[in-house]
Amino acid sequence: MSRAPDDAPAAMSRVLLLLVVSLSGACVLALEMLGTRVLGPFYGVSLFLWSALISVTLAALATGYALGGRWADRGPRASRLSAVLALAGLWVLAIPWLRAPLLAASENLGLRAAVLVTSLALFFPPLALLGMVSPYAIRLAVRSVDEVGRISGNLFAVSTVASVAAALLTGFVLIPSIGVTRLLIVVGATLITAAALARAGGGRGDAVTAFLFVLAATAAGWGLRQAAAPLPAGVLAVRPTPYAELRVVDHDGLRYLLLDGGTHTVVRQEDLAPRQEYVVAAELATELHARPGRALLVGLGGGSLARVLAVDGWRLDAVEIDPGVVAAAREFFRIGPQHGAIHLADGRRFLRTSRDTFDLIVLDAFGSGSVPFHLVTAEAFAEAKARLRPGGTLALNLEAIGWDEPLVRAVAATLATRFRRVVALPTAEPPDQMGNVVLLACDRALEIPPERLGDPVATLSDEQEHWRVLQRTHAWDNRFTPTGGRVLTDDWNPADLRGEDINLASRRKTRALLPASVFGW
């Protein structure tokens, strides 16, 4: 005959326990995914952020499993499980207000250390508490040693299925539709609801249980109904998209498109003319062709390059993976059908599946230190070249810390495996400063007659045109052929590692240009 475990708890509904464990498991994955949106606008959503969040999540859960198992053996009570869930919920409710001071305190630690420290401070405590739930619930559910395996398996299975459902719901629906802060409040309210259910399931239908239900309902209702906070002065929009937090900002006569806190587009407010040097440098690729033809732009952003190419007479197709970016380009940067056809797709997938060919391909999906590694490999460039007509040109924009940036040399070496000629057009001055480098690649001579660059003296009366001519001349007169890089492939590509320093330098440059209030910190 089976013997009940020592100190067996009072009976608790297993159905309620399954529900509580499901809610807890769902919140674990929701929190892990929300971490990228809580910290991404400050640090960028990089390999290092994902590594930090995954490491913190696993370490916290491991700690919770160990502590929960030991605490359960000391006399399991539904009220204790309820307390664990309530504490986790209250911590999650506090995250939107804890974020700003923690970000400020860790800003000078360097990207990797700052990401790890803030991830630990914000997410380790609630995740460790949630890690305690499963072993504690198993101890509450087990009535005899003969059913330990079955009960454990059922609870872990239910928790995992709930986690899968939460991951899909969070990424596909909730973040884009209700935003990060509201979703954090909903997660916190869900955990407090689970705490109330656990307490009620243990036969404690008292004032504390009622208070937890009321608190959960109040928090959820407030979070879902609260009006969006007034936007800071100069901020036109703050929107979650499937891929980033998007902000549109007007400051000092310029309009900025920021994605996860990094600058992607800068134009003049009055006429939306581009004010990023790299846009003018990339336009030089059109001077390598006798007449406008068909162009493909991978990475739309605010549409500065799309506008420039359309004005120059090119028939354009633009590829952008983020529907939120496309909507912002249309609403705030007045990009329309006259600027070309826009395709919502991943750039490399479009290159692989399209059967169209182009005279010019511009890869411009590398802003704010984020390097989509799958677009800078020898295999990716082979797919791009297959879409080029004979004599066609490939242009690629990279952010770089100085002209001799190792990432620029590596990408140039990779381009050289597919094209006979590769040159770099630098935009930063002096040469060791943060800026952009545009790479041009083709299989013919890269020559532009001096008269095609423009006359700085003749354009003195037009500030925008004078700036444009100066940038064109600077980029072309300082062109060089990068050397010494190692070829990047789909199998070997450490672009993310170098992107860390670029990411940090880029964000510091952006934060120096714009008021802190723009970022909500």
N, C-alpha and C positions, 0 to 999 in steps of 0.2 A: 504494500500500500504506500502511496506517495505521502510524504510528510510535508506539511506547510512550512515554509521558511520561518526561522525565528523572527520575532518582532513583525509578524505579518501585518500589513496595513489594513485599515478598515476597507471594506469593499468599495470600489470606485467603478463607475460605468466604463467598460472598455470602449464603448462607442464614443463616449466623450474623450477618453484618452487618445483614441485614434484621431479625432478631430483636432485636439490640442497639438498633438505631434505633427499633424499635417500643416497646421497654421505656422508652427515653429519652423518646420523644414522649408516651407514656402518663403518665409521671411529671410532665411539665411541666404538663399540665392538672390532674392530681391536686393538685399543689402550689398552683396558682393558686386552686383551689376551697377547699383546706384553709386558705388564708390567711384567708378570712372567718371560719373557726371558731377559728383561733389568736388572731386579734386582736379578733373580734367581741365576746366576753364583756367586754372592757375598753372598747372604743370604740363598740360597737353596729355592726350591719351596715347601713351607710348608703351613700348615693350617694358620699360621700367615700372610704369604705373601698374600695368597688369601683373607683373611679377610680384610687386609689393603687395597688391591686394590679395592675390592668390595665396602668397606665403602667410600673410596675416590671417586670412580666413582659416587656412589649415592649422596654423599654430594655435589659434583661438579655439577651434573646435576640439583639437587634441587636448588642450588644457581643460576645456569644459567636460569632455568625456571622462577624463581622469578624476576631476573634482566631483562631478555628478555621481559617478559610481561610488566613490567613497562616502559622499554625503547620504546617498540613498541607503547605504548599509547601516547608518546610524539611527534609523527609525524614519522610514519614508512617510511623509504626510502630504496630502494633496495641497494643503495650505502652503507648504514649503515650495512645491512646484509652482504654485501660483505666484509666490513672491519672486522667484527667479524670472518668470515671464514678465511680471510687472516691472521689475528693475530694468530688464532689457528694453521693454517698450518705452519707459521714461527716458532712457539714454538715447534711443533713436529719435524721440521727439525733440531732444536737445541738440541734435547734430546740426541743423541749419544755423543755430546760434553759436555753436562751438567752433564752426569752421573758420570764420574770419580771424579770430584771435590766434588760433593755431597756425593758420597759414602765415600770418604776420610774424609769429615767433620763430618759424622754421625757415623763413625766406633765405637766410644767409648760410644755410647748411650745405648748399650744393644740391643738385637735382635728385640724385639717388638717395642721399640721406634724408632730405626733406620729404620726399615721397614716402619713404619707409616710416619716418617718425609720425607724420600726420595720419597715415593709414593705421598705425598702431594706436594712436591716441583716440581716433574717432571710432574705429570699428572693432578693435580687439575686445573691449569690455562687453558690448552687447553680443558679439558672436561667441565669446567664451561662455556667457550665460546661456545662450541658446544651445551650445554644445552639451550643457548639463541636462537638457530636457530628456533626450532619448534614454540614457541609462536610468534616470530617475523614473521615467514613465514605465520602463520595463519592470523595475522593482515594484511599482504600484500595481501593475497589471498581473504579475505572476501570482498565481494561487498555490501552485505546487511545482516542485523541481522538474516534473515530467513535461511541463509545458513551456519551459524557459526558451528552448530553441524556437518553437513555433511563434511564441509571442514576440520574441526579439526580431525574428524574420519579418513578421507582419508589420511591426512598428517601423523598422528601418525601410521596408518596401514602401509603405504609405508615405513616410517622410521624403523619400527620394522621388517618388512620383509627384508629390506636391512641389518639390523643388524644381523639377523639370517644367511643370505647368507654370510655376511662377517665373522662371527664366524666360520662357516664351512670351508670357503675358507682359512682363516688365519691358522687355526689349522691343516687342512688336507693337504693343498697344499703349501701355501706361506712360512710359517716359515721353514719347512724342505727343501724347494727348493731354496729360494733366501736369506735366513738369516734375522737376526733381523735388522741390521743397514740399509740394502737396503730397507727392508719393511717399516721402519720408514720414510725413505726419500720418498718412494712411497705414503705413507699415507699423509705426509705433502704436496706433490705435488698435490694429489687428492683434498685436502682442498683448496689449492690455485686455482685449476681449478674451484671448486665450487664457489669460490669468484668471479672469472672472469665471470662465467655464471650468477650469481646473478646480477652483475653490468650490464652486457649486457642485461639481461632480463628486467631491469628497464629503458631501453632506453638510457643507458650511454655507447655508443660505442666509447669511447674516448681513449686517450693515456694510461690512467691508466688501462683500460680493456685490451688493447693490451699488456701492460707490465705484467699484471698478467698471461695472457696466456703464454707469453714467459717464464716467471719465472717458471711456473708450468712445462712446457715442458722441460726446461733446467734442473730443479731439478730431474724430473723423469728420463730423459735420462742419466744424470750423475750418479744417484743412481743405475740404472740398468746396466750401462756399466762399472762402475768403477771397476778396477781390485781389487781383494782382497788385503787388506793391507798386506805388508810383515810380515811374522810371526816372533815374537821375537826369539832371539837366544835360541835354545834348544826346541822350540815348533815345533812338527812334524805335528800337525793337530789341527784345530779348526773347529768343525762342529755342526750345529744344527741338532738335531734328533727329532723325534716326542715327546720325553719325556724330553729332557735336552739339555744343551750345553755340548758338548764333547770336551775335550782337551787331547792330548797325548804329554807328556813332557819328555825330557831326561835331567837329571841334576845329576851331581856328581856321574856318573857311574850307575845311576838307571833310570828306565823308569816308568813313572806314567800315569795312566788313571784317569782323573778328570771328574766328572760329576757334572755340576752346581757348579763348584769350590770346590767340595769335593773329597777326595782321595778314589778311589775304588780299584785300583790295583797298586802294586809296585813290580817290578822285577829287577834283574840285567840286564844291557844292554847286557853284553857279552854272556850270555846263557839263559836269561829269567827265571832264577831260582827265586822262590818267596822270597821276603824280608819283608813280613808282618807276624808278629808273629802268628796272628790268623790262618793263613793257615796251619802252622805247628801244632798248637794245634788242629785244626779240623781234621787233618790227623790221630790223635790218635784214632778217631772213627774206623778206619780200623783195629786197633790192637785188637779190641773187637771181631773180627771174625777170625776163624781159617784159612780161605782162602778167596781170593778175590771173590766177587760175582757181583751182579748187583746194581748199584748206580744211584740215581737221584740227580742232583744238580739244585736247584732253585735259579737263579741269576748267570749269567755267568761272568759278568765283563770282565776283561782282560784274564780270563781263567786260573788263577794260580791253583785253586783247581781242575779244569778239568785236567790240565797237571799232577798234583801230583797223582790224582786217576788213571789216565791212566798208568802212570809209575808204580804204585803199582799193576797193573794188573786187575783193576776193569773195568767192562763193563758199560759205562756211558751213561746216557741220561741227557742233560742239557736243562733247560727251561729259556729263556730270553725274556722279553717283548719288549725290544727296538731293532729294527733292526739295528740302528746305532751302538749300542754296539757290536752286533754280527759282523758287518763289521769291526770295529776297532780291535776286538779280532783276527780276521783272518789276517788283514793287518799288524798290528803292534806287535802282540804278537804270531803270527804264530800258532794259534789254527786251527787245521784241522780235517779231518775225523778220523784220528788215535786217536784223543782224545775223540771221542764219537759223538753221534747224538745230534744235536741242534734243539730244538723245539721253534718256535717263538710264545709265548703265555704268558698269565698271569699265575703266579705260582699256585694260588689257583684254578683257573679254570682248569688247567691241572690236579691237584690232584683230582678234583671232577669228571672229565670226563674220565680220563685214566682208563684202566682196567688192566694195567700192575702192577706187584708187584716188590718190591725192598728189598734188604738186608740192604741198607743204604740210607737214605735221608738226604741231607744237605741243609738247608735253609740259603742262603747267599745273601739275597736281602736287607740288612739293613745298607748299608754303608753311611758314611758322615752325620750321625745324622738323616737320613731320615728313618722313620719307617713305612713301608706299614702296617697299623694297621690291615688290613684284613688277614694278615698272622700270627698274634700272638694271636689269640683268641682260646678259647676252641673248637669252631666249626671247625676252620682251622686245629687244631692239630688232631681232630677226623678224618678229611678227610685225613690227612697225615698218620695217623696210619692205616687207611684202606688200604693204598697202601704198607704197610710194611709186609714182610713175617714174620712168627713166629720167634722170637728171633732177629728181626731187630732192628736197631738203628736209632734214629733221632738226628742229630746234628744241632745246630742253632748258628749263629754268631751275636753278638750284639756289637755295640760301647757303651762304658760306661765311666762315670767319676768315676773311682775307682771300686774296687771289690764289694763294697756294694751298687752298683747303684740300686735305687728303681725300675727302669725298668727291670733290671735283676731279681730282686726278684719277680716282678709281672709276668714276662714271665715264670720263674721257677715254680711259684705256678700254673700257667695255664697248663704247661706241666704235672704237678703232678696230674691233674684231669684225664689224659689219660694214664700215664705211672707210673709204680711202683717205678722206680728209676730215679732221676734227679741229676746230678752233674754239677758244674761249673768249667771250666778251665780258670783261669785268665792269662792275658799276660802282663799287665802293671806292672811297677816297678818304684817307690814304689807303694803300693796298693791304694793310693788316687789319682793317676794320670790318665789322659785320656788314654784310650786304648781299647782293645777288651776283651770280655768274651765269651767263647764258652760253650754252654750248651749241654750236652749229656743226652739223655733220652732213656730208654728201659725198658723191663719187666724182666730182668735177672741181675745177678751180673755185676757190672762195674769194672772189674779187668784187669790189664795189668802187666805181669811179668816184673820185673826191667830190665832184659836183653833185652827186646824188645824196651826199650827206647833209647838204644845206649850208647856208652862209650865216654864221653867227652875227656878223655885222648887219646884214640885211634884215635880220629878224628882231633887232633891238626894240622896235616899237610894239611888238607883240610878245608879252611876257611868256605866255604858254608855248608859243612856237620857238621863242628864243631858248627856253629851257629844254625843249625837245631836241633842238639842233645841237645844243651843247652836250646833252647826254648821248646822242647818236655818235657825235665826233669823239667823245671820250671813250666810249666802248670800242669803237672800231680802231682808233689810233693805238689803243693799248691791247689789242688782240694778241693772244699768244697760244701756243700749243702745249697743253699740260703733258707732263711726262712723269713716269715713275709709279703710276697707279697699278693696282692689281685688279684683274678682271673679275667682275661680279657675275655670279651665275645663280640659277634657281636653287642650286645645291649649297653654295657658299656665298653668303651675302650679309656681312656685318654692318650694313648701312645704319641700322638702328643705333649701334654703339656710338658712331661718330655723330649721329643725329642728336645725341644727348646734349653735347656741348653747344651745338647750333641752336637747339631748342631753347636752352637756358639763355643764351645771348640774345636770341630773337625776342623772347618775352621781356627781358630786361629793357631792350630797346623800345618795345611797344609801351611798356609801363612808364618809361621816361617821357614819352611823347604825350600821353593821355592822362587826365586826372584819375586819381585812385577811385573816385566815386563812380566812374564809368564801369568799373569791374564789380562794383557792389562790395568792396572790401574796405 
